[in-house]
Amino acid sequence: MESFVLLAVVIGAVMIGAVIRWMFASPAPSESTPIDARSETSDVDAEAIEPTRGRTVASASISRSEYMTADEEAAAITVDAGGRINGRLSLYQGQLVLVVNDRLVNMRSRHLYRHGIFAFGLRGTSYFERAARDGDFTPGTMVHLVREVDNKFDPNAVAVCATRTASKAGYANKLNAGRIAKLLDAGVALSAVSIQGDGPGSLDGRPNILVAETHHIRHLLSGR
């Protein structure tokens, strides 16, 4: 009888200890928690960009503190005789980022659109989900623009289609559409590249697109 009581006491103590350890243990990180890129690497990967060939690339959030400030951008960004800025696109945290002097430039920076570089998240993908899902929007993949002058909702509408498809996957937002439409209507040769998104068959997030004059896109992608 005494042995049975002693065994019960020991088992109870073990169970209580396990419960206490569980209550005070550090919680496991959530998959939805944004990842601070600096916890992975202290330097931006400035390797030359190659398209990811239709593969889905997992992207992580980039903290605001990793980008240059507006004043730093103003001092760092310069333009050559051909109107091209002194930066290049590099693959970092699963997305294409603009690197100038080994520092990141926010793609939504006013300094970029003043130089004719426009970046935006694709709008309306829920209405064109099949085309957005079937299209290749992996970082570094070229896409094409379709000017919709007869669009009844927005006379400046600019649709985006994945390469080798005629089905639109979404639109440029209204502000950038107005800027881009003005250039297209003037006959300026523009090109567009996906800077964040998934390969065919996946649509985990909204594709992000970069638009600029064709020679400027070539410069940014080549790293020259």
Residue, then its C-alpha position, 0 to 999 in steps of 0.5 A: m500500500e505504501s509503495f502504491v502511495l509513493l508511486a502516485v506521489v512521484i507521478g503527480a510531481v512529474m505531471i505538475g513539473a511538466v505543466i509548470r514548464w509548459m506554462f513558462a516556456s517561450p512560445a514558438p514563432s508564428e509562420s505569419t510573424p514578419i521576419d526582420a531581414r537583418s536577423e538573416t543577414s547583415d548585408v544585402d545580396a547584390e548578386a546579378i539577377e536571373p529570373t526564377r524560371g517559374r518557381t514560387v519564391a518565398s518572400a519575407s517582410i523587409s523592415r522599414s529601418e533597412y531602407m534609406t531615409a528620404d534624405e539619404e536617397a536624395a544624396a545617394i541617387t544620381v542620374d547618368a547622361g542617359g537618364r539612368i539612376n545609379g542602382r540595380l535590382s537585386l534578389y533579397q528576401g525573395q523579392l527584387v529590391l533596388v540597391v544603391n551604394d549597397r543600401l535599399v531604396n524604398m520602391r515607393s520612394r518619390h525619388l523614383y517616380r520623379h525619374g520615371i520608375f513606378a512600382f505598385g501592387l497589382r490591383g483587382t486580382s480577385y476579379f481576374e484570379r485565374a489569370a493571376r494564378d496561372g501567370d508567371f509573376t516570379p521576381g525578374t519575370m517580364v510582364h506586359l502592359v495593356r493601355e485601356v483607353d476605353n475603360k469606362f471606370d478609368p480613362n487612364a487604366v493600364a492592365v497587366c498581363a503575364t508573359r505569353t498570355a492575353s488575359k489581364a491579371g489586374y491593374a496598376n493603381k489609379l495614381n500610377a496608372g495616370r503617370i504610366a498612361k501619359l507616357l504610353d499615350a506619348g509613345v514612350a517605350l515602357s517595360a514592366v517586370s515583376i519584383q514580387g510574386d509567385g510562379p504559375g499555379s500559385l497566388d499566395g500574395r498580390p504581385n508587385i510590378l516595376v515599370a520604367e522605360t525599356h532601356h532603364i529596365r534593362h540597365l536595372l536588371s543587368g547591373r551595369 
